[in-house]
């Protein structure tokens, strides 16, 4: 599903219900500031999630709980300040993470320690010291 360049502001928990075969979800260049808890719970086969260039400042701690097959996560160009270890606990297949152009000021690199397949981690243009 490609929902780029719309005016989405909120992702409701039921928008992607029962889409267990979905592999790609792109919602970049919207105005998304909030994603309700359990919004992605049925996306068990999702491989790419692109939320670049939105207004995300925080995410539910277990938003990615059932997304074991996710290989690409793009959260670039948002307003994220803190990264939660719980976001990445369930993403063992993750190969690429884009967190560039956020307001991340500090980072505990150990939050990525269980991501054995990680090949790309983009933290460019953040506020890391």
N, CA, C and O atoms as a Tinker XYZ file with bonds, in Angstrom:
   516  protein
     1  N      0.861000   -1.175000    0.000000    73     2
     2  CA     0.000000    0.000000    0.000000    64     1     3
     3  C      0.896000    1.223000    0.000000    63     2     4     5
     4  O      1.823000    1.322000    0.804000    81     3
     5  N      0.623000    2.142000   -0.890000    73     3     6
     6  CA     1.377000    3.391000   -0.954000    64     5     7
     7  C      0.413000    4.543000   -0.683000    63     6     8     9
     8  O     -0.519000    4.787000   -1.450000    81     7
     9  N      0.654000    5.241000    0.416000    73     7    10
    10  CA    -0.179000    6.369000    0.839000    64     9    11
    11  C      0.653000    7.644000    0.957000    63    10    12    13
    12  O      0.355000    8.504000    1.786000    81    11
    13  N      1.684000    7.768000    0.141000    73    11    14
    14  CA     2.570000    8.933000    0.172000    64    13    15
    15  C      1.843000   10.195000   -0.270000    63    14    16    17
    16  O      0.879000   10.139000   -1.033000    81    15
    17  N      2.321000   11.329000    0.219000    73    15    18
    18  CA     1.860000   12.657000   -0.211000    64    17    19
    19  C      0.349000   12.829000   -0.076000    63    18    20    21
    20  O     -0.327000   13.276000   -1.002000    81    19
    21  N     -0.156000   12.469000    1.085000    73    19    22
    22  CA    -1.546000   12.743000    1.424000    64    21    23
    23  C     -1.558000   13.696000    2.607000    63    22    24    25
    24  O     -0.552000   14.348000    2.890000    81    23
    25  N     -2.644000   13.779000    3.273000    73    23    26
    26  CA    -2.738000   14.665000    4.438000    64    25    27
    27  C     -3.082000   13.877000    5.697000    63    26    28    29
    28  O     -3.765000   14.376000    6.591000    81    27
    29  N     -2.607000   12.662000    5.751000    73    27    30
    30  CA    -2.870000   11.816000    6.916000    64    29    31
    31  C     -2.264000   12.440000    8.165000    63    30    32    33
    32  O     -1.119000   12.892000    8.144000    81    31
    33  N     -3.019000   12.464000    9.236000    73    31    34
    34  CA    -2.544000   13.014000   10.501000    64    33    35
    35  C     -2.487000   11.965000   11.602000    63    34    36    37
    36  O     -1.642000   12.036000   12.495000    81    35
    37  N     -3.380000   11.002000   11.536000    73    35    38
    38  CA    -3.518000    9.995000   12.567000    64    37    39
    39  C     -3.715000    8.636000   11.914000    63    38    40    41
    40  O     -4.463000    8.507000   10.945000    81    39
    41  N     -3.042000    7.623000   12.449000    73    39    42
    42  CA    -3.248000    6.257000   11.996000    64    41    43
    43  C     -4.069000    5.554000   13.071000    63    42    44    45
    44  O     -3.596000    5.344000   14.188000    81    43
    45  N     -5.288000    5.197000   12.730000    73    43    46
    46  CA    -6.186000    4.510000   13.660000    64    45    47
    47  C     -5.834000    3.033000   13.730000    63    46    48    49
    48  O     -5.291000    2.482000   12.773000    81    47
    49  N     -6.130000    2.396000   14.829000    73    47    50
    50  CA    -5.761000    1.000000   15.082000    64    49    51
    51  C     -6.358000    0.035000   14.066000    63    50    52    53
    52  O     -5.803000   -1.043000   13.852000    81    51
    53  N     -7.462000    0.388000   13.441000    73    51    54
    54  CA    -8.154000   -0.545000   12.540000    64    53    55
    55  C     -7.829000   -0.334000   11.057000    63    54    56    57
    56  O     -8.293000   -1.116000   10.227000    81    55
    57  N     -7.067000    0.670000   10.700000    73    55    58
    58  CA    -6.789000    0.952000    9.287000    64    57    59
    59  C     -6.167000   -0.231000    8.552000    63    58    60    61
    60  O     -6.464000   -0.454000    7.379000    81    59
    61  N     -5.322000   -0.978000    9.217000    73    59    62
    62  CA    -4.603000   -2.074000    8.559000    64    61    63
    63  C     -4.976000   -3.440000    9.133000    63    62    64    65
    64  O     -4.207000   -4.396000    9.032000    81    63
    65  N     -6.146000   -3.521000    9.726000    73    63    66
    66  CA    -6.618000   -4.786000   10.305000    64    65    67
    67  C     -6.767000   -5.849000    9.228000    63    66    68    69
    68  O     -7.241000   -5.580000    8.124000    81    67
    69  N     -6.353000   -7.054000    9.571000    73    67    70
    70  CA    -6.501000   -8.239000    8.714000    64    69    71
    71  C     -5.677000   -8.201000    7.433000    63    70    72    73
    72  O     -5.922000   -9.006000    6.534000    81    71
    73  N     -4.724000   -7.310000    7.321000    73    71    74
    74  CA    -3.867000   -7.253000    6.127000    64    73    75
    75  C     -2.598000   -8.077000    6.370000    63    74    76    77
    76  O     -1.481000   -7.567000    6.274000    81    75
    77  N     -2.790000   -9.331000    6.678000    73    75    78
    78  CA    -1.675000  -10.188000    7.071000    64    77    79
    79  C     -0.702000  -10.487000    5.929000    63    78    80    81
    80  O      0.431000  -10.894000    6.185000    81    79
    81  N     -1.112000  -10.296000    4.692000    73    79    82
    82  CA    -0.231000  -10.566000    3.548000    64    81    83
    83  C      0.520000   -9.328000    3.059000    63    82    84    85
    84  O      1.376000   -9.426000    2.179000    81    83
    85  N      0.205000   -8.184000    3.619000    73    83    86
    86  CA     0.832000   -6.934000    3.179000    64    85    87
    87  C      2.341000   -6.989000    3.401000    63    86    88    89
    88  O      2.803000   -7.374000    4.474000    81    87
    89  N      3.106000   -6.600000    2.380000    73    87    90
    90  CA     4.570000   -6.641000    2.463000    64    89    91
    91  C      5.202000   -5.251000    2.506000    63    90    92    93
    92  O      6.272000   -5.077000    3.089000    81    91
    93  N      4.554000   -4.264000    1.897000    73    91    94
    94  CA     5.112000   -2.912000    1.841000    64    93    95
    95  C      4.037000   -1.905000    2.243000    63    94    96    97
    96  O      2.909000   -1.949000    1.752000    81    95
    97  N      4.411000   -0.996000    3.145000    73    95    98
    98  CA     3.516000    0.081000    3.559000    64    97    99
    99  C      4.322000    1.369000    3.558000    63    98   100   101
   100  O      5.255000    1.540000    4.342000    81    99
   101  N      3.943000    2.267000    2.663000    73    99   102
   102  CA     4.642000    3.551000    2.541000    64   101   103
   103  C      3.663000    4.685000    2.825000    63   102   104   105
   104  O      2.636000    4.827000    2.162000    81   103
   105  N      4.008000    5.480000    3.821000    73   103   106
   106  CA     3.172000    6.618000    4.208000    64   105   107
   107  C      4.022000    7.862000    4.401000    63   106   108   109
   108  O      3.810000    8.631000    5.338000    81   107
   109  N      4.980000    8.054000    3.514000    73   107   110
   110  CA     5.862000    9.203000    3.692000    64   109   111
   111  C      5.217000   10.473000    3.144000    63   110   112   113
   112  O      4.300000   10.433000    2.323000    81   111
   113  N      5.735000   11.601000    3.632000    73   111   114
   114  CA     5.276000   12.920000    3.208000    64   113   115
   115  C      3.791000   13.130000    3.488000    63   114   116   117
   116  O      3.026000   13.537000    2.614000    81   115
   117  N      3.412000   12.847000    4.709000    73   115   118
   118  CA     2.085000   13.148000    5.211000    64   117   119
   119  C      2.246000   14.095000    6.391000    63   118   120   121
   120  O      3.243000   14.810000    6.488000    81   119
   121  N      1.287000   14.101000    7.265000    73   119   122
   122  CA     1.352000   14.928000    8.478000    64   121   123
   123  C      1.092000   14.072000    9.712000    63   122   124   125
   124  O      0.541000   14.553000   10.703000    81   123
   125  N      1.479000   12.835000    9.651000    73   123   126
   126  CA     1.184000   11.891000   10.723000    64   125   127
   127  C      1.925000   12.291000   12.003000    63   126   128   129
   128  O      3.152000   12.387000   12.019000    81   127
   129  N      1.169000   12.519000   13.057000    73   127   130
   130  CA     1.772000   12.853000   14.348000    64   129   131
   131  C      1.485000   11.770000   15.385000    63   130   132   133
   132  O      2.114000   11.739000   16.443000    81   131
   133  N      0.538000   10.885000   15.083000    73   131   134
   134  CA     0.173000    9.866000   16.045000    64   133   135
   135  C     -0.227000    8.567000   15.344000    63   134   136   137
   136  O     -0.924000    8.572000   14.329000    81   135
   137  N      0.236000    7.460000   15.915000    73   135   138
   138  CA    -0.135000    6.123000   15.439000    64   137   139
   139  C     -0.701000    5.387000   16.636000    63   138   140   141
   140  O      0.003000    5.149000   17.618000    81   139
   141  N     -1.956000    5.030000   16.557000    73   139   142
   142  CA    -2.609000    4.380000   17.682000    64   141   143
   143  C     -2.002000    3.009000   17.985000    63   142   144   145
   144  O     -1.498000    2.320000   17.099000    81   143
   145  N     -2.066000    2.644000   19.246000    73   143   146
   146  CA    -1.596000    1.340000   19.707000    64   145   147
   147  C     -2.281000    0.242000   18.890000    63   146   148   149
   148  O     -3.469000    0.337000   18.581000    81   147
   149  N     -1.525000   -0.792000   18.545000    73   147   150
   150  CA    -2.008000   -1.957000   17.793000    64   149   151
   151  C     -2.324000   -1.673000   16.325000    63   150   152   153
   152  O     -2.938000   -2.508000   15.660000    81   151
   153  N     -1.924000   -0.533000   15.815000    73   151   154
   154  CA    -2.186000   -0.200000   14.409000    64   153   155
   155  C     -1.544000   -1.172000   13.440000    63   154   156   157
   156  O     -2.065000   -1.405000   12.350000    81   155
   157  N     -0.402000   -1.745000   13.837000    73   155   158
   158  CA     0.332000   -2.636000   12.936000    64   157   159
   159  C      0.300000   -4.100000   13.388000    63   158   160   161
   160  O      1.057000   -4.923000   12.874000    81   159
   161  N     -0.553000   -4.417000   14.325000    73   159   162
   162  CA    -0.536000   -5.761000   14.928000    64   161   163
   163  C     -0.804000   -6.890000   13.938000    63   162   164   165
   164  O     -0.332000   -8.006000   14.155000    81   163
   165  N     -1.534000   -6.645000   12.875000    73   163   166
   166  CA    -1.837000   -7.695000   11.893000    64   165   167
   167  C     -0.852000   -7.750000   10.731000    63   166   168   169
   168  O     -0.985000   -8.604000    9.855000    81   167
   169  N      0.121000   -6.867000   10.709000    73   167   170
   170  CA     1.060000   -6.785000    9.587000    64   169   171
   171  C      2.237000   -7.737000    9.785000    63   170   172   173
   172  O      3.396000   -7.321000    9.782000    81   171
   173  N      1.927000   -9.002000    9.954000    73   171   174
   174  CA     2.928000  -10.003000   10.324000    64   173   175
   175  C      3.907000  -10.333000    9.201000    63   174   176   177
   176  O      4.970000  -10.895000    9.465000    81   175
   177  N      3.575000   -9.997000    7.957000    73   175   178
   178  CA     4.465000  -10.268000    6.829000    64   177   179
   179  C      5.065000   -8.997000    6.232000    63   178   180   181
   180  O      5.694000   -9.040000    5.175000    81   179
   181  N      4.871000   -7.880000    6.905000    73   179   182
   182  CA     5.392000   -6.617000    6.393000    64   181   183
   183  C      6.913000   -6.641000    6.351000    63   182   184   185
   184  O      7.561000   -7.041000    7.318000    81   183
   185  N      7.481000   -6.210000    5.225000    73   183   186
   186  CA     8.933000   -6.171000    5.066000    64   185   187
   187  C      9.473000   -4.751000    5.032000    63   186   188   189
   188  O     10.616000   -4.513000    5.424000    81   187
   189  N      8.664000   -3.803000    4.568000    73   187   190
   190  CA     9.105000   -2.406000    4.493000    64   189   191
   191  C      8.040000   -1.490000    5.074000    63   190   192   193
   192  O      6.869000   -1.555000    4.700000    81   191
   193  N      8.472000   -0.633000    5.999000    73   191   194
   194  CA     7.599000    0.382000    6.579000    64   193   195
   195  C      8.290000    1.728000    6.429000    63   194   196   197
   196  O      9.363000    1.952000    6.991000    81   195
   197  N      7.669000    2.618000    5.670000    73   195   198
   198  CA     8.253000    3.931000    5.389000    64   197   199
   199  C      7.342000    5.011000    5.949000    63   198   200   201
   200  O      6.242000    5.237000    5.444000    81   199
   201  N      7.810000    5.672000    6.992000    73   199   202
   202  CA     7.085000    6.766000    7.637000    64   201   203
   203  C      7.893000    8.066000    7.569000    63   202   204   205
   204  O      7.752000    8.943000    8.421000    81   203
   205  N      8.721000    8.170000    6.568000    73   203   206
   206  CA     9.598000    9.333000    6.417000    64   205   207
   207  C      8.799000   10.609000    6.190000    63   206   208   209
   208  O      7.741000   10.605000    5.560000    81   207
   209  N      9.338000   11.698000    6.723000    73   207   210
   210  CA     8.813000   13.040000    6.512000    64   209   211
   211  C      7.369000   13.187000    6.988000    63   210   212   213
   212  O      6.463000   13.515000    6.222000    81   211
   213  N      7.196000   12.932000    8.275000    73   211   214
   214  CA     5.928000   13.149000    8.946000    64   213   215
   215  C      6.177000   14.004000   10.176000    63   214   216   217
   216  O      7.166000   14.734000   10.229000    81   215
   217  N      5.310000   13.926000   11.153000    73   215   218
   218  CA     5.427000   14.739000   12.363000    64   217   219
   219  C      5.459000   13.870000   13.616000    63   218   220   221
   220  O      4.957000   14.267000   14.667000    81   219
   221  N      6.045000   12.698000   13.499000    73   219   222
   222  CA     6.089000   11.758000   14.618000    64   221   223
   223  C      7.070000   12.230000   15.686000    63   222   224   225
   224  O      8.239000   12.480000   15.395000    81   223
   225  N      6.592000   12.350000   16.918000    73   223   226
   226  CA     7.467000   12.733000   18.024000    64   225   227
   227  C      7.616000   11.603000   19.035000    63   226   228   229
   228  O      8.475000   11.668000   19.914000    81   227
   229  N      6.797000   10.581000   18.920000    73   227   230
   230  CA     6.877000    9.421000   19.793000    64   229   231
   231  C      6.084000    8.274000   19.193000    63   230   232   233
   232  O      5.217000    8.476000   18.342000    81   231
   233  N      6.392000    7.067000   19.647000    73   231   234
   234  CA     5.711000    5.871000   19.164000    64   233   235
   235  C      5.378000    4.987000   20.355000    63   234   236   237
   236  O      6.070000    5.011000   21.373000    81   235
   237  N      4.322000    4.212000   20.219000    73   235   238
   238  CA     3.959000    3.258000   21.252000    64   237   239
   239  C      5.115000    2.280000   21.465000    63   238   240   241
   240  O      5.713000    1.833000   20.486000    81   239
   241  N      5.445000    1.939000   22.697000    73   239   242
   242  CA     6.592000    1.064000   22.970000    64   241   243
   243  C      6.545000   -0.287000   22.265000    63   242   244   245
   244  O      7.596000   -0.851000   21.957000    81   243
   245  N      5.361000   -0.816000   22.004000    73   243   246
   246  CA     5.260000   -2.134000   21.364000    64   245   247
   247  C      4.576000   -2.042000   19.989000    63   246   248   249
   248  O      3.922000   -2.988000   19.550000    81   247
   249  N      4.731000   -0.919000   19.334000    73   247   250
   250  CA     4.105000   -0.712000   18.034000    64   249   251
   251  C      4.520000   -1.758000   17.003000    63   250   252   253
   252  O      3.717000   -2.149000   16.155000    81   251
   253  N      5.752000   -2.205000   17.073000    73   251   254
   254  CA     6.287000   -3.142000   16.076000    64   253   255
   255  C      6.289000   -4.593000   16.577000    63   254   256   257
   256  O      7.053000   -5.418000   16.074000    81   255
   257  N      5.466000   -4.900000   17.532000    73   255   258
   258  CA     5.479000   -6.194000   18.221000    64   257   259
   259  C      5.437000   -7.416000   17.308000    63   258   260   261
   260  O      6.247000   -8.324000   17.494000    81   259
   261  N      4.555000   -7.481000   16.356000    73   259   262
   262  CA     4.375000   -8.670000   15.510000    64   261   263
   263  C      5.078000   -8.570000   14.164000    63   262   264   265
   264  O      4.784000   -9.352000   13.259000    81   263
   265  N      5.974000   -7.649000   14.019000    73   263   266
   266  CA     6.577000   -7.384000   12.717000    64   265   267
   267  C      7.943000   -8.060000   12.585000    63   266   268   269
   268  O      8.946000   -7.402000   12.308000    81   267
   269  N      7.970000   -9.361000   12.783000    73   267   270
   270  CA     9.213000  -10.139000   12.773000    64   269   271
   271  C      9.914000  -10.160000   11.426000    63   270   272   273
   272  O     11.116000  -10.421000   11.373000    81   271
   273  N      9.214000   -9.898000   10.348000    73   271   274
   274  CA     9.805000   -9.969000    9.013000    64   273   275
   275  C     10.220000   -8.597000    8.465000    63   274   276   277
   276  O     10.708000   -8.500000    7.340000    81   275
   277  N     10.028000   -7.560000    9.246000    73   275   278
   278  CA    10.372000   -6.218000    8.784000    64   277   279
   279  C     11.866000   -6.112000    8.537000    63   278   280   281
   280  O     12.665000   -6.401000    9.428000    81   279
   281  N     12.251000   -5.699000    7.335000    73   279   282
   282  CA    13.674000   -5.559000    7.013000    64   281   283
   283  C     14.081000   -4.093000    6.830000    63   282   284   285
   284  O     15.259000   -3.762000    6.962000    81   283
   285  N     13.121000   -3.215000    6.527000    73   283   286
   286  CA    13.420000   -1.793000    6.349000    64   285   287
   287  C     12.437000   -0.966000    7.166000    63   286   288   289
   288  O     11.223000   -1.124000    7.042000    81   287
   289  N     12.972000   -0.087000    7.999000    73   287   290
   290  CA    12.169000    0.838000    8.792000    64   289   291
   291  C     12.707000    2.236000    8.567000    63   290   292   293
   292  O     13.845000    2.541000    8.926000    81   291
   293  N     11.876000    3.092000    7.966000    73   291   294
   294  CA    12.290000    4.466000    7.697000    64   293   295
   295  C     11.458000    5.416000    8.552000    63   294   296   297
   296  O     10.261000    5.596000    8.329000    81   295
   297  N     12.124000    6.019000    9.536000    73   295   298
   298  CA    11.509000    7.022000   10.405000    64   297   299
   299  C     12.208000    8.363000   10.239000    63   298   300   301
   300  O     12.100000    9.230000   11.107000    81   299
   301  N     12.917000    8.538000    9.142000    73   299   302
   302  CA    13.656000    9.773000    8.886000    64   301   303
   303  C     12.744000   10.974000    8.725000    63   302   304   305
   304  O     11.577000   10.840000    8.356000    81   303
   305  N     13.285000   12.142000    9.005000    73   303   306
   306  CA    12.566000   13.407000    8.845000    64   305   307
   307  C     11.281000   13.477000    9.653000    63   306   308   309
   308  O     10.214000   13.810000    9.136000    81   307
   309  N     11.408000   13.156000   10.925000    73   307   310
   310  CA    10.310000   13.326000   11.865000    64   309   311
   311  C     10.827000   14.203000   13.001000    63   310   312   313
   312  O     11.816000   14.913000   12.820000    81   311
   313  N     10.196000   14.171000   14.141000    73   311   314
   314  CA    10.653000   14.975000   15.280000    64   313   315
   315  C     10.898000   14.087000   16.501000    63   314   316   317
   316  O     10.653000   14.497000   17.636000    81   315
   317  N     11.381000   12.879000   16.258000    73   315   318
   318  CA    11.684000   11.946000   17.335000    64   317   319
   319  C     12.842000   12.471000   18.165000    63   318   320   321
   320  O     13.863000   12.897000   17.625000    81   319
   321  N     12.677000   12.438000   19.485000    73   319   322
   322  CA    13.728000   12.913000   20.389000    64   321   323
   323  C     14.418000   11.766000   21.096000    63   322   324   325
   324  O     15.633000   11.791000   21.289000    81   323
   325  N     13.653000   10.763000   21.482000    73   323   326
   326  CA    14.189000    9.627000   22.226000    64   325   327
   327  C     13.856000    8.339000   21.495000    63   326   328   329
   328  O     12.757000    8.173000   20.967000    81   327
   329  N     14.812000    7.441000   21.472000    73   327   330
   330  CA    14.589000    6.112000   20.899000    64   329   331
   331  C     14.358000    5.145000   22.048000    63   330   332   333
   332  O     15.086000    5.161000   23.041000    81   331
   333  N     13.356000    4.316000   21.910000    73   331   334
   334  CA    13.040000    3.326000   22.931000    64   333   335
   335  C     13.563000    1.961000   22.500000    63   334   336   337
   336  O     13.355000    1.547000   21.359000    81   335
   337  N     14.229000    1.273000   23.391000    73   335   338
   338  CA    14.750000   -0.061000   23.097000    64   337   339
   339  C     13.632000   -1.003000   22.687000    63   338   340   341
   340  O     13.837000   -1.880000   21.848000    81   339
   341  N     12.453000   -0.832000   23.269000    73   339   342
   342  CA    11.328000   -1.724000   22.967000    64   341   343
   343  C     10.891000   -1.640000   21.505000    63   342   344   345
   344  O     10.293000   -2.587000   20.995000    81   343
   345  N     11.171000   -0.542000   20.825000    73   343   346
   346  CA    10.808000   -0.441000   19.406000    64   345   347
   347  C     11.523000   -1.502000   18.586000    63   346   348   349
   348  O     10.980000   -2.001000   17.600000    81   347
   349  N     12.728000   -1.845000   18.986000    73   347   350
   350  CA    13.581000   -2.721000   18.180000    64   349   351
   351  C     13.675000   -4.155000   18.709000    63   350   352   353
   352  O     14.288000   -5.008000   18.067000    81   351
   353  N     13.086000   -4.424000   19.853000    73   351   354
   354  CA    13.173000   -5.751000   20.473000    64   353   355
   355  C     12.614000   -6.871000   19.607000    63   354   356   357
   356  O     13.080000   -8.007000   19.694000    81   355
   357  N     11.640000   -6.576000   18.787000    73   355   358
   358  CA    10.928000   -7.606000   18.036000    64   357   359
   359  C     11.314000   -7.637000   16.560000    63   358   360   361
   360  O     10.697000   -8.360000   15.778000    81   359
   361  N     12.297000   -6.884000   16.179000    73   359   362
   362  CA    12.623000   -6.704000   14.761000    64   361   363
   363  C     13.920000   -7.409000   14.377000    63   362   364   365
   364  O     14.844000   -6.776000   13.866000    81   363
   365  N     13.992000   -8.698000   14.617000    73   363   366
   366  CA    15.217000   -9.450000   14.366000    64   365   367
   367  C     15.614000   -9.497000   12.897000    63   366   368   369
   368  O     16.786000   -9.733000   12.604000    81   367
   369  N     14.698000   -9.284000   11.964000    73   367   370
   370  CA    15.008000   -9.324000   10.532000    64   369   371
   371  C     15.432000   -7.964000    9.977000    63   370   372   373
   372  O     15.763000   -7.847000    8.797000    81   371
   373  N     15.420000   -6.948000   10.822000    73   371   374
   374  CA    15.699000   -5.589000   10.361000    64   373   375
   375  C     17.106000   -5.469000    9.790000    63   374   376   377
   376  O     18.087000   -5.818000   10.446000    81   375
   377  N     17.192000   -4.971000    8.558000    73   375   378
   378  CA    18.474000   -4.774000    7.884000    64   377   379
   379  C     18.827000   -3.296000    7.748000    63   378   380   381
   380  O     20.003000   -2.932000    7.735000    81   379
   381  N     17.796000   -2.439000    7.647000    73   379   382
   382  CA    18.031000   -1.008000    7.451000    64   381   383
   383  C     17.103000   -0.198000    8.361000    63   382   384   385
   384  O     15.896000   -0.431000    8.420000    81   383
   385  N     17.708000    0.759000    9.067000    73   383   386
   386  CA    16.946000    1.710000    9.884000    64   385   387
   387  C     17.388000    3.112000    9.492000    63   386   388   389
   388  O     18.578000    3.426000    9.487000    81   387
   389  N     16.422000    3.935000    9.169000    73   387   390
   390  CA    16.692000    5.332000    8.839000    64   389   391
   391  C     16.043000    6.206000    9.910000    63   390   392   393
   392  O     14.820000    6.259000   10.039000    81   391
   393  N     16.892000    6.886000   10.670000    73   391   394
   394  CA    16.454000    7.777000   11.743000    64   393   395
   395  C     16.997000    9.185000   11.516000    63   394   396   397
   396  O     16.978000   10.016000   12.423000    81   395
   397  N     17.471000    9.444000   10.324000    73   395   398
   398  CA    18.084000   10.724000    9.978000    64   397   399
   399  C     17.092000   11.886000   10.117000    63   398   400   401
   400  O     15.877000   11.700000   10.048000    81   399
   401  N     17.636000   13.064000   10.312000    73   399   402
   402  CA    16.852000   14.293000   10.397000    64   401   403
   403  C     15.757000   14.232000   11.453000    63   402   404   405
   404  O     14.614000   14.617000   11.203000    81   403
   405  N     16.117000   13.746000   12.631000    73   403   406
   406  CA    15.243000   13.782000   13.785000    64   405   407
   407  C     15.915000   14.633000   14.855000    63   406   408   409
   408  O     16.986000   15.193000   14.621000    81   407
   409  N     15.308000   14.730000   15.999000    73   407   410
   410  CA    15.851000   15.556000   17.080000    64   409   411
   411  C     16.464000   14.705000   18.184000    63   410   412   413
   412  O     16.425000   15.075000   19.357000    81   411
   413  N     17.023000   13.580000   17.806000    73   411   414
   414  CA    17.635000   12.657000   18.756000    64   413   415
   415  C     18.890000   13.290000   19.344000    63   414   416   417
   416  O     19.829000   13.608000   18.615000    81   415
   417  N     18.907000   13.470000   20.659000    73   415   418
   418  CA    20.045000   14.127000   21.311000    64   417   419
   419  C     21.013000   13.167000   21.954000    63   418   420   421
   420  O     22.209000   13.447000   22.039000    81   419
   421  N     20.506000   12.028000   22.411000    73   419   422
   422  CA    21.387000   11.042000   23.020000    64   421   423
   423  C     20.927000    9.657000   22.591000    63   422   424   425
   424  O     19.776000    9.446000   22.207000    81   423
   425  N     21.867000    8.724000   22.669000    73   423   426
   426  CA    21.589000    7.397000   22.143000    64   425   427
   427  C     22.375000    6.352000   22.918000    63   426   428   429
   428  O     23.584000    6.482000   23.114000    81   427
   429  N     21.684000    5.334000   23.348000    73   427   430
   430  CA    22.335000    4.164000   23.932000    64   429   431
   431  C     22.445000    3.139000   22.808000    63   430   432   433
   432  O     21.450000    2.518000   22.434000    81   431
   433  N     23.610000    2.965000   22.285000    73   431   434
   434  CA    23.831000    2.108000   21.118000    64   433   435
   435  C     23.413000    0.664000   21.384000    63   434   436   437
   436  O     23.193000   -0.097000   20.441000    81   435
   437  N     23.302000    0.280000   22.646000    73   435   438
   438  CA    22.898000   -1.081000   23.001000    64   437   439
   439  C     21.466000   -1.398000   22.572000    63   438   440   441
   440  O     21.090000   -2.568000   22.512000    81   439
   441  N     20.676000   -0.393000   22.276000    73   439   442
   442  CA    19.293000   -0.681000   21.861000    64   441   443
   443  C     19.242000   -1.418000   20.526000    63   442   444   445
   444  O     18.210000   -1.987000   20.171000    81   443
   445  N     20.339000   -1.410000   19.793000    73   443   446
   446  CA    20.398000   -2.119000   18.515000    64   445   447
   447  C     21.124000   -3.462000   18.631000    63   446   448   449
   448  O     21.347000   -4.127000   17.620000    81   447
   449  N     21.488000   -3.862000   19.825000    73   447   450
   450  CA    22.358000   -5.032000   20.011000    64   449   451
   451  C     21.749000   -6.355000   19.556000    63   450   452   453
   452  O     22.494000   -7.262000   19.183000    81   451
   453  N     20.435000   -6.500000   19.572000    73   451   454
   454  CA    19.842000   -7.770000   19.143000    64   453   455
   455  C     19.491000   -7.789000   17.656000    63   454   456   457
   456  O     18.892000   -8.749000   17.171000    81   455
   457  N     19.859000   -6.746000   16.943000    73   455   458
   458  CA    19.565000   -6.670000   15.503000    64   457   459
   459  C     20.747000   -7.240000   14.725000    63   458   460   461
   460  O     21.555000   -6.494000   14.173000    81   459
   461  N     20.839000   -8.551000   14.689000    73   459   462
   462  CA    21.984000   -9.255000   14.105000    64   461   463
   463  C     22.122000   -9.057000   12.599000    63   462   464   465
   464  O     23.218000   -9.211000   12.061000    81   463
   465  N     21.034000   -8.718000   11.909000    73   463   466
   466  CA    21.062000   -8.546000   10.451000    64   465   467
   467  C     21.224000   -7.094000   10.023000    63   466   468   469
   468  O     21.235000   -6.800000    8.827000    81   467
   469  N     21.349000   -6.183000   10.983000    73   467   470
   470  CA    21.402000   -4.755000   10.666000    64   469   471
   471  C     22.643000   -4.422000    9.847000    63   470   472   473
   472  O     23.768000   -4.687000   10.270000    81   471
   473  N     22.429000   -3.839000    8.674000    73   471   474
   474  CA    23.520000   -3.443000    7.798000    64   473   475
   475  C     23.615000   -1.939000    7.636000    63   474   476   477
   476  O     24.696000   -1.409000    7.382000    81   475
   477  N     22.474000   -1.232000    7.783000    73   475   478
   478  CA    22.440000    0.218000    7.625000    64   477   479
   479  C     21.722000    0.849000    8.801000    63   478   480   481
   480  O     20.589000    0.485000    9.117000    81   479
   481  N     22.388000    1.802000    9.450000    73   479   482
   482  CA    21.801000    2.607000   10.514000    64   481   483
   483  C     22.132000    4.055000   10.209000    63   482   484   485
   484  O     23.274000    4.485000   10.372000    81   483
   485  N     21.137000    4.805000    9.766000    73   483   486
   486  CA    21.351000    6.199000    9.373000    64   485   487
   487  C     20.892000    7.125000   10.494000    63   486   488   489
   488  O     19.699000    7.234000   10.778000    81   487
   489  N     21.847000    7.780000   11.117000    73   487   490
   490  CA    21.584000    8.754000   12.175000    64   489   491
   491  C     22.094000   10.134000   11.779000    63   490   492   493
   492  O     22.372000   10.965000   12.643000    81   491
   493  N     22.217000   10.378000   10.490000    73   491   494
   494  CA    22.731000   11.664000   10.019000    64   493   495
   495  C     21.751000   12.792000   10.320000    63   494   496   497
   496  O     20.537000   12.595000   10.371000    81   495
   497  N     22.307000   13.957000   10.513000    73   495   498
   498  CA    21.549000   15.181000   10.774000    64   497   499
   499  C     20.607000   15.067000   11.972000    63   498   500   501
   500  O     19.474000   15.547000   11.931000    81   499
   501  N     21.087000   14.428000   13.032000    73   499   502
   502  CA    20.362000   14.414000   14.294000    64   501   503
   503  C     21.107000   15.349000   15.236000    63   502   504   505
   504  O     22.037000   16.037000   14.816000    81   503
   505  N     20.722000   15.380000   16.465000    73   503   506
   506  CA    21.365000   16.255000   17.433000    64   505   507
   507  C     22.305000   15.504000   18.362000    63   506   508   509
   508  O     22.567000   15.944000   19.482000    81   507
   509  N     22.804000   14.380000   17.898000    73   507   510
   510  CA    23.707000   13.591000   18.719000    64   509   511
   511  C     24.983000   14.348000   19.020000    63   510   512   513
   512  O     25.557000   15.016000   18.159000    81   511
   513  N     25.407000   14.227000   20.257000    73   511   514
   514  CA    26.644000   14.896000   20.690000    64   513   515
   515  C     27.747000   13.856000   20.790000    63   514   516
   516  O     28.880000   14.189000   21.137000    81   515
